[in-house]
């Protein structure tokens, strides 16, 4: 059992802790981590179908544990990865070509975009 003195100390500590956290958040703000590093991959029906087929074959492999299902699953994994890399590469090339062919003198925006590609945190201030 807790004594009344320890209960009041716990309540006081919680109040002090909450007040300090609120003051710090108001004064300094928060930094949020980005969840997606680069938004270049385009999710389309081809990738969706490949991943669904891969998942079906994987579930079939889990139930049968046969070598042919395992080989088929690994083949579909390789195809899905290859297609995802191809789409990422195409998207990156279009992104770079848009920056290269910017005729309106927005090179400053291009430098900001390139600089922010490798940033892992985002300021909210």
C-alpha positions in Angstrom: 0.0 0.0 0.0 1.1 3.5 -0.7 1.2 6.1 1.9 -0.7 9.4 1.4 2.6 11.2 1.2 4.0 9.1 -1.7 0.7 9.4 -3.6 0.8 13.2 -3.4 4.5 13.1 -4.5 3.5 11.0 -7.5 0.7 13.4 -8.4 3.0 16.4 -8.0 5.6 14.8 -10.2 3.1 14.0 -12.9 1.8 17.6 -12.8 5.3 19.0 -13.0 6.3 16.7 -15.8 3.2 17.5 -17.9 3.7 21.2 -17.4 7.4 21.1 -18.4 6.6 19.0 -21.5 3.9 21.4 -22.6 6.1 24.4 -22.1 8.9 22.8 -24.0 6.6 21.9 -26.9 5.2 25.4 -27.1 8.6 27.1 -26.9 10.6 24.8 -29.2 8.0 23.0 -31.4 8.5 19.4 -32.6 10.4 17.8 -35.4 8.7 15.0 -37.3 10.6 12.3 -39.0 9.7 11.6 -42.6 8.2 8.2 -43.2 8.9 8.1 -46.9 12.4 9.0 -47.9 11.7 9.6 -51.6 8.3 9.6 -53.3 9.5 8.4 -56.6 8.0 5.0 -57.0 4.7 4.9 -58.8 2.3 2.2 -57.6 0.5 0.9 -60.7 -1.6 -2.0 -61.6 1.3 -4.1 -62.9 3.2 -3.9 -59.6 0.0 -4.6 -57.7 -0.7 -7.7 -59.8 2.8 -8.9 -59.5 2.8 -8.6 -55.7 -0.6 -10.2 -55.4 0.6 -13.2 -57.5 3.8 -13.4 -55.4 1.8 -13.4 -52.2 -0.5 -16.2 -53.5 2.4 -18.3 -54.5 4.1 -17.7 -51.1 0.9 -18.8 -49.2 0.8 -21.9 -51.4 4.4 -22.6 -50.7 3.7 -22.3 -46.9 1.0 -24.9 -47.1 2.7 -27.4 -49.4 6.4 -26.8 -48.7 7.3 -28.1 -52.1 10.5 -27.1 -54.0 8.6 -26.2 -57.1 6.5 -23.6 -55.2 9.6 -22.3 -53.6 11.3 -21.8 -56.9 8.2 -20.2 -58.4 8.0 -17.9 -55.4 11.7 -16.8 -55.7 11.1 -16.2 -59.5 8.2 -14.0 -58.8 10.1 -12.1 -56.1 12.9 -11.4 -58.6 10.4 -10.2 -61.2 8.7 -7.9 -58.7 12.0 -6.4 -57.6 13.1 -5.9 -61.2 9.8 -4.2 -62.2 10.0 -1.9 -59.1 13.6 -0.9 -60.0 12.6 -0.2 -63.5 9.7 2.0 -62.5 11.9 3.8 -59.9 14.5 4.4 -62.6 11.9 5.8 -65.1 10.5 8.0 -62.4 13.9 9.3 -61.4 14.8 10.0 -65.0 11.6 12.0 -65.6 12.3 13.9 -62.4 15.8 14.8 -63.4 14.8 15.8 -66.9 12.1 18.1 -65.6 14.8 19.8 -63.5 17.3 20.0 -66.4 14.7 21.4 -68.8 13.5 24.1 -66.4 13.5 27.2 -68.7 11.9 29.6 -66.3 15.1 30.1 -64.2 14.0 28.1 -61.1 17.4 26.6 -60.4 17.0 27.6 -56.8 14.0 25.3 -56.5 16.0 22.5 -58.1 18.8 22.9 -55.6 16.3 22.9 -52.7 14.7 19.8 -54.0 18.0 18.0 -54.4 19.2 19.1 -51.0 16.0 17.8 -49.3 16.2 14.4 -51.0 18.8 13.1 -48.4 17.3 14.8 -45.4 15.7 12.4 -42.9 14.0 14.9 -40.6 11.6 17.8 -41.4 11.3 21.0 -39.5 7.9 22.1 -38.6 8.8 25.6 -37.3 
